[in-house]
Amino acid sequence: LNLISIYIEKQEKELDDQEQTVKDYSIEILNPPEDTEPEEWKEYFMTNFEDIDVICCTVAVRNDDLVKSLVKRREILQQIRRALPPGESSLDKKDLEVIVRDVKEDKGCKKICCGKGLPKLYDKLLMLEQKIKDLAVDDKPVTSVFITFSRESSARRVLNILSEKRHSFHEGDKPLCAKEAAEPSAVRWQDLSASRCQILKSLIVPYLVTFLLLGLSTILVYILRRALLKPVYASFAVSGGNFIFPMVAKALTDEEFHRREGKKQASLYIKYAVFRWINTVWIIFIITPTPSFLMKEKQDLLPNVYLQFFAEIVTITAMEITDVWQNIKRHFLAPRSKTQEDMKNCMRGNEIDLAERYTTITKVLLLSLFYSPLYPGALFLGAFAILLNFFVDKFCLMRSWAPAPRLGKSVSSMNRKFFLSATGVMMATVNPYMWAGFNFDNLCAVDGKMETYFGDYEFLSLNTEGNVTLTIDNETQMYQYCEQNLLRRGRFPALPRFQRLEWMSSGQALGTRIYGWVGLGIIGKFVLSFFGHIIANFFAGKKKYKIENTEKPPFFARGPEVHVYIPEVKSDAFPYPLVACSVKTFDEKLFCWQSDRPYTDYDLTLDAEALLEEDSTEDEVTHIADRAFSKVGYWEASD
C-alpha cells in the first residue's frame, strides 16, 4: 500500500507538470481591501513588481445570498414555464397574474392543465423577488481577488514575495495574504465568502443524517440475515444502499458551504467512505456470531462475504452500464421536452462523481484485505471486481458521463494520505485477530476429566428417525466454552498470552505473535506519520514556490483556450452555468463553454437590473453590476 501511495503521488506530479492550465498562471488574494477595482490591482502589481504583466483580474464580492436568490428565481421561472397551459409561454408578470388568477378561480380547464402548483410557485417568485430587491440595495465588499499573469514564473515569484508578509495594497493596511489559485471550474463562487464558522455549522446536519442512515442500514441487514434468514437479500440490500446513498449524500452536501469544488468532493468522499466501509465490511463482521465465521450455511460469514463480492460485481456493474434513468431521460423525456434547455438537460448525462469512484475502489480493496485470512479467494474476487470496475468506468467516461470540471488533487491526496493508509491499518488491526481466532468454535479442550458428566445421553437425531445415544466416559475428549474472538473481548494487540484457556497450537501461537507485533508496528507507523504531518504543517515556515529553469509558454500563447476566472454558478435546471457578473465588460472568448444563445441570456446582473427597474431610481439600476456583483478585467498581453 505504501508503494501504491508513492506511485500515485508520482503520477499526480507528472500529470500536473504535463498539463498547463490557467491556475498555473494565477494567484488568489485572500484578504483584499473591501473597495478595489480590477484596474487598481493591475496597476499595483505592474508598479510594485518587476517584469510583471497582468492578463486578467477577477474581483469577487460578498454577494452569496444575492446570487443564490437570483439562481433560485431562474429555477422557479423554469418550473412556472413547465406548468403553463398549452399555448402560453410568456413569463411577463402581468400575464402570469392573469393566468394565476384564472387558475385560482378555476376558469375553463386551466386548473386541470396547470395544476394547483402554479399559484404557489408564483407566490414564491414574488417573495423571492422582494428579497432580491432588498439584497441588491447595499454595496458589496470585496472578499477575494484572482490575478492571472502572462507567465507561470511571474505567478510563483509573486507568491514567494507575498509569503514574506511585507507587502500591503494601501499603506497602513495588513500585509496581503496569497495562495495558489484553484481551477476556475473548481471555485464555488456562491460560497466564496463563507466563513469557517459557517462552513463548520453547515457540516453538522449532513454528518448526523449520514450516521442515522448507517444505523438504519445496520438494522435492516441484521433483520434480513439473522431474523428472516435471507442473506442473499441482505447482500443486495448492502449493495443497494451503497448505490443509493450517494444520491442522498449529494443532496445533503449541496446544503454545505465550500469555497472550492475539491473541498465539497472531499466532504462527499468522507461520507461515502464511512458509510460504505461500515455498511459493506464491518456490519456483517459485527452481527455474525464467532462460531459462524467458518461455517458454510447461508446465514454464516463466508457465504455472505462471497455474496457481497457477487453483488458488487454484478449489481453495481449492471446499474452503471444500463444507466436506466439517464436512458429514460435521453430516449423518452428529451423528445417530449417543452423547451430546448429541458432537452439539453435530458441529454447531458450524469456528472462524474470523483468521490464516489474513489470509494468504490477502496471499499472493494478493504473488503478483500479484511477477510483475506479467512477467505483467501477474496483477494482474487477483489482484483477481478476492481479490474471490471476500471473497464466499466472507461466505458461510461467515453459514452455516458458528462464532462467533469477540473477539481485538482484534493480528493486524490486525501485518499492517498489517509484512507488508503486507513485501509492498511484496518488490515493490520483485524487480520491478527483472524489468525488468533481459528477454529472459531469457541471450544477449548479440557485436560482433566469431569466425572459429573459421565453416563449415557439420548438426543433427537435430525438426520435419522429415532433417538441417538451418546456415551461419555474416560475415553471421551471434553471441551469447555471459551471466547476465541479476542477483538470482542477488547484485547489489543492479538497475542497468545490473552488466551483464558489455550486453544492455539504452537505454530498458530507463533504466527499470531509475529502477526500481532507487525500489525502494531504498522499502526504505530501510521499514527506517527499522521501526527507528524500535522505537526510539520503547524510549525512549517512560509512555503517557497519553485521557479522552473525552463520557462513554460506564456498564457496568451496557449491558443484559443484562454479561459479565466469568471464567476459562474451551476444549476441542475440549466445546461449551462449562470454568470454572476456583467458579461459586457470582457471578451466572450474567455468563456470555457459555448451556447447557441447569447451569453447575456445567462447574465444574472440583467435579472437584478430588471427587478430594480420596477421601484428604484435610474442611477441605482445603472450601477447595480458595479455595486453588488463581482467584476472581471481582461487585458491583452504585451509581446
C-alpha positions as CSV (number, residue, x, y, z in Angstrom):
1,L,0.0,0.0,0.0
2,N,2.9,2.4,0.7
3,L,4.3,1.6,-2.8
4,I,0.9,2.3,-4.3
5,S,0.7,5.6,-2.4
6,I,4.2,6.6,-3.6
7,Y,3.3,5.7,-7.2
8,I,0.0,7.7,-7.1
9,E,1.9,10.7,-5.7
10,K,4.4,10.5,-8.5
11,Q,1.7,10.3,-11.1
12,E,-0.1,13.3,-9.6
13,K,3.0,15.4,-10.0
14,E,3.8,14.2,-13.5
15,L,0.2,14.8,-14.8
16,D,0.2,18.3,-13.1
17,D,3.5,19.2,-14.8
18,Q,2.5,17.9,-18.2
19,E,-0.8,19.9,-18.4
20,Q,-0.6,23.7,-18.1
21,T,-3.9,25.3,-17.1
22,V,-4.9,28.8,-16.1
23,K,-4.3,28.1,-12.4
24,D,-0.6,27.7,-13.1
25,Y,-0.5,31.4,-14.1
26,S,-2.8,32.6,-11.3
27,I,-2.9,33.5,-7.6
28,E,-5.7,34.3,-5.2
29,I,-5.5,37.2,-2.7
30,L,-7.4,36.2,0.5
31,N,-7.6,39.5,2.3
32,P,-8.0,42.3,-0.2
33,P,-9.3,45.8,0.7
34,E,-13.1,46.0,0.6
35,D,-13.3,48.6,-2.2
36,T,-10.9,47.9,-5.0
37,E,-11.3,47.6,-8.8
38,P,-9.6,45.2,-11.3
39,E,-7.7,48.1,-12.9
40,E,-6.2,49.1,-9.4
41,W,-4.8,45.6,-8.9
42,K,-3.3,45.6,-12.4
43,E,-1.6,48.9,-11.7
44,Y,-0.5,47.7,-8.2
45,F,1.3,44.6,-9.5
46,M,2.9,46.2,-12.5
47,T,4.2,49.1,-10.4
48,N,5.5,47.2,-7.4
49,F,6.9,44.1,-9.1
50,E,9.5,44.0,-11.9
51,D,8.8,42.3,-15.2
52,I,5.1,41.5,-14.4
53,D,2.3,41.5,-16.9
54,V,-1.2,41.1,-15.6
55,I,-3.6,39.4,-18.1
56,C,-6.8,39.2,-16.0
57,C,-8.1,40.2,-12.6
58,T,-11.4,39.0,-11.1
59,V,-12.6,40.9,-8.0
60,A,-15.1,38.7,-6.1
61,V,-17.6,40.4,-3.7
62,R,-19.7,39.1,-0.7
63,N,-22.9,38.6,-2.6
64,D,-23.6,34.9,-1.9
65,D,-27.2,35.3,-0.8
66,L,-28.0,37.6,-3.7
67,V,-26.5,35.2,-6.3
68,K,-28.2,32.2,-4.7
69,S,-31.6,34.0,-4.7
70,L,-31.2,35.0,-8.4
71,V,-30.4,31.4,-9.3
72,K,-33.4,30.2,-7.3
73,R,-35.6,32.8,-9.1
74,R,-34.4,31.4,-12.5
75,E,-35.2,27.8,-11.3
76,I,-38.7,28.9,-10.2
77,L,-39.3,30.6,-13.6
78,Q,-38.3,27.4,-15.3
79,Q,-40.8,25.4,-13.2
80,I,-43.5,28.0,-14.0
81,R,-42.7,27.7,-17.7
82,R,-43.3,23.9,-17.5
83,A,-46.5,24.4,-15.6
84,L,-48.1,26.9,-18.1
85,P,-51.1,25.7,-20.0
86,P,-50.7,24.8,-23.8
87,G,-50.4,27.9,-25.9
88,E,-49.0,30.1,-23.1
89,S,-45.3,30.9,-23.0
90,S,-45.0,34.4,-21.7
91,L,-43.3,34.9,-18.3
92,D,-44.3,38.6,-18.1
93,K,-45.5,39.4,-14.6
94,K,-48.9,40.8,-15.9
95,D,-49.6,37.7,-18.0
96,L,-48.7,35.5,-15.1
97,E,-51.0,37.4,-12.8
98,V,-53.9,36.7,-15.2
99,I,-53.1,33.0,-15.5
100,V,-52.7,32.5,-11.8
101,R,-56.0,34.4,-11.1
102,D,-57.8,32.2,-13.7
103,V,-56.3,29.0,-12.1
104,K,-57.4,30.2,-8.6
105,E,-60.9,30.9,-9.9
106,D,-61.0,27.6,-11.8
107,K,-61.9,29.1,-15.1
108,G,-62.1,26.7,-18.0
109,C,-59.6,23.9,-18.0
110,K,-56.7,25.9,-16.8
111,K,-56.7,24.3,-13.4
112,I,-56.5,20.9,-15.0
113,C,-53.8,21.9,-17.4
114,C,-51.7,23.9,-14.9
115,G,-52.4,22.0,-11.6
116,K,-52.6,23.6,-8.2
117,G,-48.8,24.2,-8.0
118,L,-48.7,27.3,-10.2
119,P,-50.2,29.7,-7.7
120,K,-47.7,28.5,-5.0
121,L,-44.8,28.9,-7.5
122,Y,-46.0,32.4,-8.3
123,D,-46.2,33.3,-4.6
124,K,-42.7,32.0,-4.1
125,L,-41.5,34.1,-7.0
126,L,-42.9,37.3,-5.6
127,M,-41.4,36.7,-2.2
128,L,-38.0,35.9,-3.8
129,E,-38.1,39.0,-6.0
130,Q,-38.7,41.2,-3.0
131,K,-35.8,39.5,-1.2
132,I,-33.5,40.2,-4.2
133,K,-34.5,43.8,-4.2
134,D,-33.6,44.1,-0.5
135,L,-30.2,42.4,-1.0
136,A,-29.3,44.4,-4.1
137,V,-29.5,47.8,-2.3
138,D,-26.2,47.8,-0.4
139,D,-22.7,47.9,-1.8
140,K,-20.9,44.5,-1.5
141,P,-17.4,44.4,-0.1
142,V,-14.6,42.6,-1.9
143,T,-13.7,39.2,-0.4
144,S,-11.2,37.6,-2.9
145,V,-9.2,38.6,-5.9
146,F,-7.9,36.3,-8.6
147,I,-4.9,37.6,-10.6
148,T,-3.7,35.9,-13.8
149,F,-0.2,36.7,-15.1
150,S,1.3,36.3,-18.5
151,R,3.9,33.7,-17.3
152,E,3.9,31.0,-14.7
153,S,7.2,32.2,-13.3
154,S,5.6,35.5,-12.6
155,A,2.9,33.9,-10.5
156,R,5.4,31.9,-8.5
157,R,7.7,34.8,-8.0
158,V,4.8,37.0,-6.7
159,L,3.7,34.1,-4.3
160,N,7.2,33.9,-2.9
161,I,7.4,37.7,-2.3
162,L,3.9,37.9,-0.8
163,S,4.6,35.0,1.5
164,E,7.1,37.3,3.3
165,K,4.1,39.3,4.6
166,R,5.7,42.7,3.9
167,H,3.5,43.9,1.0
168,S,0.2,45.6,1.5
169,F,-2.2,47.2,-1.0
170,H,-2.6,50.5,0.8
171,E,0.0,52.0,3.2
172,G,-1.0,51.0,6.7
173,D,-3.2,48.0,5.6
174,K,-2.5,44.4,6.7
175,P,0.0,42.6,4.5
176,L,-1.5,40.8,1.6
177,C,-2.1,37.0,2.0
178,A,-1.9,35.0,-1.2
179,K,-2.0,31.4,-2.2
180,E,-2.2,29.3,-5.4
181,A,-5.5,29.7,-7.1
182,A,-7.8,26.7,-7.9
183,E,-9.0,25.9,-11.3
184,P,-11.8,28.3,-12.5
185,S,-14.3,25.5,-12.7
186,A,-13.4,24.4,-9.1
187,V,-14.2,27.7,-7.5
188,R,-17.7,27.8,-5.8
189,W,-18.5,31.5,-6.3
190,Q,-21.8,31.2,-4.5
191,D,-19.9,30.1,-1.3
192,L,-16.7,32.1,-1.7
193,S,-17.5,34.4,1.1
194,A,-18.4,31.7,3.7
195,S,-16.5,31.9,7.0
196,R,-15.0,29.0,8.7
197,C,-17.8,29.1,11.3
198,Q,-20.5,28.9,8.6
199,I,-18.7,26.0,6.9
200,L,-18.4,24.0,10.2
201,K,-22.1,24.7,11.1
202,S,-23.2,23.5,7.7
203,L,-21.4,20.2,8.2
204,I,-23.3,19.1,11.3
205,V,-26.7,18.1,9.9
206,P,-25.3,16.2,6.9
207,Y,-23.0,14.1,9.0
208,L,-25.7,13.4,11.6
209,V,-28.0,12.2,8.8
210,T,-25.2,10.0,7.4
211,F,-24.8,8.2,10.7
212,L,-28.5,7.9,11.2
213,L,-28.8,6.2,7.7
214,L,-25.9,4.0,8.6
215,G,-27.8,2.8,11.8
216,L,-30.9,2.1,9.8
217,S,-28.9,0.1,7.3
218,T,-27.4,-1.9,10.1
219,I,-30.8,-2.8,11.5
220,L,-32.1,-3.8,8.0
221,V,-29.2,-6.1,7.3
222,Y,-29.5,-7.7,10.7
223,I,-33.2,-8.4,10.2
224,L,-32.6,-9.9,6.8
225,R,-29.7,-12.0,7.8
226,R,-30.4,-13.1,11.4
227,A,-34.2,-12.8,11.8
228,L,-35.6,-13.7,8.4
229,L,-32.6,-15.8,7.3
230,K,-32.4,-14.1,3.9
231,P,-28.7,-13.5,3.4
232,V,-29.0,-13.0,-0.3
233,Y,-31.5,-10.2,0.2
234,A,-29.2,-8.8,2.9
235,S,-26.2,-8.7,0.5
236,F,-28.3,-7.0,-2.2
237,A,-29.6,-4.6,0.4
238,V,-26.0,-3.7,1.3
239,S,-25.1,-3.1,-2.4
240,G,-28.4,-1.2,-3.0
241,G,-27.6,1.0,0.0
242,N,-24.1,1.7,-1.4
243,F,-25.6,2.6,-4.7
244,I,-28.5,4.8,-3.3
245,F,-26.6,6.6,-0.5
246,P,-24.5,8.8,-2.9
247,M,-27.8,10.4,-4.1
248,V,-28.8,11.2,-0.5
249,A,-25.2,12.4,0.3
250,K,-25.1,14.7,-2.7
251,A,-28.4,16.3,-1.6
252,L,-27.0,16.8,1.9
253,T,-23.7,18.1,0.7
254,D,-25.4,20.6,-1.6
255,E,-26.6,22.4,1.6
256,E,-23.0,22.7,2.9
257,F,-20.7,25.7,2.3
258,H,-17.5,25.0,0.5
259,R,-15.2,27.6,-1.2
260,R,-13.8,25.1,-3.7
261,E,-15.4,22.2,-5.5
262,G,-12.5,20.0,-4.4
263,K,-13.4,20.6,-0.7
264,K,-17.0,19.6,-1.5
265,Q,-15.8,16.4,-3.1
266,A,-13.6,15.7,-0.1
267,S,-16.7,16.1,2.2
268,L,-18.6,13.7,-0.1
269,Y,-15.7,11.3,0.0
270,I,-15.7,11.1,3.8
271,K,-19.4,10.4,3.9
272,Y,-19.1,7.8,1.2
273,A,-16.1,6.1,2.8
274,V,-17.6,6.0,6.3
275,F,-21.0,4.7,5.1
276,R,-19.6,2.1,2.5
277,W,-16.8,0.8,4.7
278,I,-19.1,0.1,7.6
279,N,-22.0,-1.0,5.5
280,T,-20.0,-3.3,3.4
281,V,-17.3,-4.7,5.6
282,W,-18.0,-4.1,9.3
283,I,-21.7,-4.8,9.7
284,I,-21.6,-8.4,8.7
285,F,-18.5,-8.9,10.8
286,I,-20.1,-7.4,13.9
287,I,-23.5,-9.1,13.7
288,T,-22.1,-12.6,12.9
289,P,-21.5,-14.9,15.9
290,T,-18.0,-16.2,16.3
291,P,-18.9,-19.9,15.7
292,S,-20.4,-18.9,12.3
293,F,-17.2,-17.4,10.9
294,L,-16.0,-20.6,9.2
295,M,-19.3,-22.5,8.7
296,K,-21.0,-22.7,5.3
297,E,-24.7,-22.2,5.9
298,K,-26.3,-19.3,4.2
299,Q,-26.5,-17.2,7.3
300,D,-22.8,-17.6,8.1
301,L,-20.0,-15.2,7.4
302,L,-18.0,-16.6,4.5
303,P,-21.0,-17.3,2.2
304,N,-22.1,-13.7,2.9
305,V,-18.7,-12.3,2.0
306,Y,-18.9,-14.2,-1.3
307,L,-22.4,-12.8,-1.8
308,Q,-21.1,-9.4,-1.1
309,F,-18.5,-9.7,-3.8
310,F,-21.1,-11.2,-6.2
311,A,-23.4,-8.2,-5.6
312,E,-20.6,-5.7,-6.1
313,I,-19.5,-7.4,-9.3
314,V,-23.0,-7.9,-10.8
315,T,-25.4,-5.4,-9.3
316,I,-23.2,-2.3,-9.3
317,T,-21.8,-3.1,-12.7
318,A,-25.3,-3.6,-14.2
319,M,-26.5,-0.4,-12.7
320,E,-23.6,1.6,-14.2
321,I,-23.8,0.1,-17.6
322,T,-27.6,0.2,-18.1
323,D,-27.9,3.7,-16.5
324,V,-31.6,3.3,-16.6
325,W,-32.6,6.8,-15.5
326,Q,-30.3,8.6,-18.0
327,N,-31.6,6.3,-20.8
328,I,-35.2,7.2,-19.9
329,K,-34.2,10.9,-19.9
330,R,-32.5,10.6,-23.3
331,H,-35.0,8.5,-25.2
332,F,-38.3,9.2,-23.5
333,L,-38.2,12.6,-21.7
334,A,-35.9,14.5,-24.1
335,P,-38.2,14.2,-27.2
336,R,-41.2,15.4,-25.1
337,S,-39.4,18.4,-23.6
338,K,-41.2,21.7,-23.9
339,T,-38.1,23.8,-24.1
340,Q,-34.6,23.5,-25.7
341,E,-33.0,23.8,-22.3
342,D,-35.0,20.9,-20.9
343,M,-34.0,18.8,-23.8
344,K,-30.3,19.6,-23.3
345,N,-30.6,18.8,-19.6
346,C,-32.0,15.4,-20.5
347,M,-29.1,14.7,-22.9
348,R,-26.1,15.8,-20.9
349,G,-25.6,12.6,-18.8
350,N,-24.5,12.2,-15.2
351,E,-21.7,14.3,-13.9
352,I,-18.6,12.3,-12.8
353,D,-18.6,11.9,-9.0
354,L,-14.9,11.6,-8.2
355,A,-15.5,10.9,-4.5
356,E,-17.9,8.0,-5.4
357,R,-15.4,6.4,-7.9
358,Y,-12.6,6.5,-5.3
359,T,-14.8,5.0,-2.5
360,T,-16.0,2.2,-4.9
361,I,-12.4,1.1,-5.3
362,T,-11.3,1.5,-1.6
363,K,-14.5,-0.3,-0.5
364,V,-13.6,-3.4,-2.6
365,L,-10.0,-3.2,-1.5
366,L,-10.9,-3.1,2.2
367,L,-13.3,-6.0,1.8
368,S,-10.6,-8.1,0.1
369,L,-7.9,-7.3,2.7
370,F,-10.2,-7.5,5.7
371,Y,-11.4,-11.1,5.1
372,S,-8.3,-12.5,3.3
373,P,-7.1,-14.6,6.3
374,L,-10.4,-16.4,6.5
375,Y,-11.2,-16.3,2.8
376,P,-8.1,-16.1,0.6
377,G,-10.3,-16.2,-2.5
378,A,-11.4,-12.7,-1.6
379,L,-8.1,-11.3,-3.0
380,F,-8.9,-12.8,-6.4
381,L,-12.5,-11.7,-6.3
382,G,-11.4,-8.2,-5.3
383,A,-8.9,-8.0,-8.1
384,F,-11.5,-9.0,-10.6
385,A,-14.0,-6.5,-9.2
386,I,-11.5,-3.6,-9.5
387,L,-10.5,-4.6,-13.0
388,L,-14.1,-4.9,-14.1
389,N,-14.8,-1.5,-12.5
390,F,-12.0,0.0,-14.5
391,F,-13.4,-1.1,-17.8
392,V,-17.0,-0.1,-16.8
393,D,-15.8,3.4,-15.8
394,K,-13.9,3.7,-19.0
395,F,-17.0,2.9,-21.0
396,C,-19.1,5.3,-19.0
397,L,-16.5,8.0,-19.3
398,M,-16.4,7.8,-23.1
399,R,-20.1,7.1,-23.7
400,S,-22.4,8.1,-20.8
401,W,-21.0,10.6,-18.3
402,A,-21.0,14.4,-18.7
403,P,-17.6,16.3,-18.9
404,A,-16.2,16.7,-15.4
405,P,-14.8,20.0,-14.0
406,R,-11.1,20.3,-13.1
407,L,-11.1,19.7,-9.4
408,G,-7.4,19.4,-8.6
409,K,-5.8,16.7,-6.5
410,S,-7.6,17.3,-3.1
411,V,-9.6,14.0,-3.3
412,S,-6.7,12.0,-4.6
413,S,-4.4,13.4,-1.9
414,M,-6.9,12.6,0.8
415,N,-7.3,9.1,-0.5
416,R,-3.6,8.6,-0.7
417,K,-2.6,10.1,2.6
418,F,-5.5,9.0,4.9
419,F,-8.0,6.5,3.5
420,L,-5.5,4.2,1.7
421,S,-3.4,4.2,4.9
422,A,-6.5,3.6,7.0
423,T,-7.2,0.5,4.8
424,G,-3.8,-0.8,5.7
425,V,-4.3,0.0,9.4
426,M,-7.6,-1.9,9.4
427,M,-6.0,-4.9,7.8
428,A,-3.1,-4.8,10.3
429,T,-5.6,-4.5,13.2
430,V,-8.1,-7.1,12.3
431,N,-6.1,-9.8,10.5
432,P,-4.1,-10.9,13.6
433,Y,-7.4,-11.5,15.4
434,M,-8.5,-13.6,12.5
435,W,-5.4,-15.8,12.9
436,A,-5.7,-15.9,16.6
437,G,-9.4,-17.0,16.5
438,F,-9.1,-20.2,14.5
439,N,-11.1,-22.5,14.7
440,F,-13.8,-20.1,15.7
441,D,-15.8,-22.7,17.5
442,N,-15.4,-21.2,21.0
443,L,-14.4,-24.6,22.4
444,C,-11.2,-25.3,24.3
445,A,-10.1,-28.8,25.2
446,V,-10.1,-29.7,28.9
447,D,-7.2,-31.8,30.1
448,G,-8.9,-33.2,33.1
449,K,-12.0,-35.4,33.2
450,M,-15.3,-34.2,34.6
451,E,-16.8,-37.3,36.1
452,T,-20.0,-35.4,36.8
453,Y,-20.9,-35.7,33.1
454,F,-20.1,-39.4,32.7
455,G,-23.1,-41.5,31.5
456,D,-25.4,-42.2,28.6
457,Y,-27.4,-39.4,26.9
458,E,-30.1,-39.6,24.3
459,F,-30.6,-37.0,21.6
460,L,-33.1,-36.5,18.9
461,S,-31.5,-37.1,15.6
462,L,-32.1,-34.6,12.8
463,N,-30.8,-36.9,10.1
464,T,-32.3,-40.2,11.0
465,E,-35.5,-41.3,12.6
466,G,-35.5,-42.0,16.4
467,N,-33.0,-41.0,19.1
468,V,-29.2,-41.2,19.2
469,T,-27.4,-42.4,22.3
470,L,-24.2,-40.7,23.3
471,T,-21.9,-42.2,25.9
472,I,-19.4,-40.0,27.9
473,D,-16.6,-41.8,29.7
474,N,-12.9,-41.7,30.4
475,E,-12.1,-42.0,26.7
476,T,-14.2,-39.0,25.7
477,Q,-12.4,-35.7,24.9
478,M,-14.2,-33.0,26.8
479,Y,-14.4,-29.3,25.9
480,Q,-15.2,-26.1,27.6
481,Y,-16.7,-22.8,26.3
482,C,-14.1,-20.1,25.7
483,E,-14.4,-16.9,23.6
484,Q,-11.9,-17.2,20.8
485,N,-12.6,-13.7,19.3
486,L,-10.1,-11.6,21.1
487,L,-11.4,-8.5,19.4
488,R,-14.8,-8.9,21.1
489,R,-13.0,-9.3,24.4
490,G,-11.3,-6.0,23.9
491,R,-7.7,-7.4,23.9
492,F,-5.1,-5.5,21.9
493,P,-2.9,-6.4,20.2
494,A,-3.9,-10.0,19.3
495,L,-1.3,-12.1,21.3
496,P,-1.4,-15.7,22.5
497,R,-1.0,-14.5,26.2
498,F,-4.5,-13.2,26.2
499,Q,-6.0,-16.7,26.0
500,R,-8.0,-17.6,29.1
501,L,-8.0,-21.3,28.1
502,E,-5.4,-22.3,25.5
503,W,-6.8,-23.3,22.1
504,M,-3.9,-22.3,19.8
505,S,-1.4,-24.8,18.5
506,S,2.3,-23.9,18.9
507,G,2.5,-22.9,15.2
508,Q,-0.6,-20.8,15.4
509,A,0.6,-19.1,18.6
510,L,3.9,-18.2,16.9
511,G,2.2,-16.9,13.8
512,T,-0.2,-14.8,15.8
513,R,2.6,-13.4,17.9
514,I,4.5,-12.3,14.8
515,Y,1.4,-11.0,13.1
516,G,0.2,-9.1,16.1
517,W,3.5,-7.2,16.7
518,V,3.9,-6.5,13.0
519,G,0.4,-5.1,12.9
520,L,1.1,-3.0,15.9
521,G,4.2,-1.6,14.1
522,I,2.1,-0.7,11.0
523,I,-0.4,1.0,13.2
524,G,2.3,2.9,15.0
525,K,3.9,4.0,11.7
526,F,0.5,5.4,10.6
527,V,-0.1,7.2,13.8
528,L,3.4,8.7,13.8
529,S,3.1,9.7,10.1
530,F,-0.4,11.2,10.7
531,F,0.6,13.4,13.7
532,G,4.0,14.1,12.2
533,H,2.3,15.5,9.1
534,I,0.0,17.7,11.3
535,I,2.9,18.9,13.4
536,A,5.1,19.6,10.4
537,N,2.4,21.7,8.8
538,F,1.8,23.6,12.0
539,F,5.5,24.5,12.5
540,A,6.3,24.8,8.8
541,G,7.5,28.2,7.8
542,K,6.4,30.1,4.7
543,K,6.1,28.0,1.6
544,K,8.5,28.5,-1.2
545,Y,7.3,28.1,-4.7
546,K,9.8,26.5,-7.1
547,I,10.5,28.5,-10.3
548,E,11.4,26.2,-13.1
549,N,14.6,26.8,-15.1
550,T,12.8,26.2,-18.3
551,E,10.1,28.8,-18.8
552,K,6.6,27.5,-19.7
553,P,4.8,29.0,-22.7
554,P,3.2,32.4,-21.9
555,F,-0.5,32.5,-21.1
556,F,-1.5,34.3,-24.3
557,A,0.3,31.6,-26.4
558,R,-2.0,28.8,-25.2
559,G,-4.2,29.2,-28.3
560,P,-7.9,29.6,-28.1
561,E,-8.2,28.2,-24.6
562,V,-7.6,31.4,-22.6
563,H,-10.3,30.7,-20.0
564,V,-10.1,32.8,-16.9
565,Y,-11.9,33.3,-13.6
566,I,-15.4,34.2,-14.4
567,P,-17.9,34.0,-11.5
568,E,-20.4,31.2,-12.6
569,V,-23.0,29.2,-10.7
570,K,-24.2,25.8,-11.9
571,S,-27.8,24.6,-11.6
572,D,-29.3,21.3,-12.5
573,A,-32.2,23.2,-14.1
574,F,-30.0,24.6,-16.8
575,P,-27.5,23.0,-19.2
576,Y,-25.0,25.9,-18.9
577,P,-23.8,27.9,-15.9
578,L,-25.4,31.2,-14.9
579,V,-22.9,34.2,-14.9
580,A,-22.7,36.2,-11.7
581,C,-21.1,39.3,-13.2
582,S,-21.7,41.5,-16.2
583,V,-20.7,39.8,-19.4
584,K,-20.5,43.2,-21.2
585,T,-17.1,44.0,-19.5
586,F,-14.9,41.3,-21.2
587,D,-14.5,39.3,-24.3
588,E,-16.8,36.3,-24.8
589,K,-13.8,34.2,-25.9
590,L,-12.9,33.9,-22.2
591,F,-15.8,31.5,-21.5
592,C,-14.9,27.8,-21.4
593,W,-18.3,26.8,-22.8
594,Q,-20.4,27.7,-25.8
595,S,-24.1,28.0,-26.2
596,D,-26.5,28.6,-29.2
597,R,-27.9,31.6,-27.2
598,P,-26.1,34.8,-26.4
599,Y,-24.2,34.9,-23.1
600,T,-26.3,37.8,-21.9
601,D,-29.2,35.3,-21.5
602,Y,-27.1,33.8,-18.6
603,D,-26.2,37.1,-17.1
604,L,-27.7,37.4,-13.6
605,T,-26.9,41.1,-13.3
606,L,-29.5,41.8,-16.0
607,D,-32.1,39.9,-13.9
608,A,-31.3,42.2,-10.9
609,E,-31.5,45.3,-13.1
610,A,-34.9,44.3,-14.5
611,L,-36.2,43.8,-10.9
612,L,-34.8,47.1,-9.6
613,E,-36.3,49.0,-12.6
614,E,-39.8,48.4,-11.0
615,D,-39.2,50.6,-8.0
616,S,-35.7,52.0,-7.9
617,T,-34.0,55.1,-9.3
618,E,-32.2,55.1,-12.7
619,D,-28.8,55.6,-11.0
620,E,-29.3,52.5,-8.7
621,V,-30.3,50.3,-11.7
622,T,-27.4,51.5,-13.9
623,H,-24.7,50.8,-11.3
624,I,-26.1,47.5,-9.9
625,A,-23.4,45.4,-11.6
626,D,-20.7,47.6,-10.1
627,R,-22.2,47.8,-6.6
628,A,-23.4,44.3,-6.0
629,F,-21.6,41.9,-8.3
630,S,-18.1,40.7,-9.0
631,K,-16.0,42.3,-11.7
632,V,-13.7,40.9,-14.3
633,G,-10.9,42.8,-16.0
634,Y,-9.1,41.4,-19.0
635,W,-6.2,43.0,-20.9
636,E,-4.3,41.7,-24.0
637,A,-0.8,40.6,-23.1
638,S,2.1,42.6,-24.3
639,D,4.6,40.7,-26.5
